[in-house]
């Protein structure tokens, strides 16, 4: 019969179990391994809920947001409150940056351009838009920088 300190025929003392303490190197490896997958998941969630749209050249419907500006939009919000700037799909197939002036009980949107001199249509021309026409509510605007004239100083 073997004693707890003996193994087989030879007398070898058993080593006591090792206690694992705090290992900063191991923690660092775990964090590095988890960072990329977490960043990928965060990016997927971000682009599912939010997005970006650039204001096309020639779109002068909103004087406060010049053409060429980059807008971060919320794609998941419900019907926007009146006064919010939104991107909507218009009946002719394009996308328009405009302002919500009213929301119907069924979620339909009445939109109006801020610029009185714009040639772009709004609800006065095409009527109220269905809620499905909403592409996103503008959250943040990165205004376009002025371009220097070609060949100028």
Secondary structure by P-SEA (a helix, b strand, c coil): ccccccccccccccccbbbbcccaaaaaaaaaaaaaaaaaaaaaaaaaccccccccccccccccccccbbbbbbcccccccccbbbbbbcccccccccccccccccbbbbbbbcccccccccccccccccccccccccccccccccccccccc
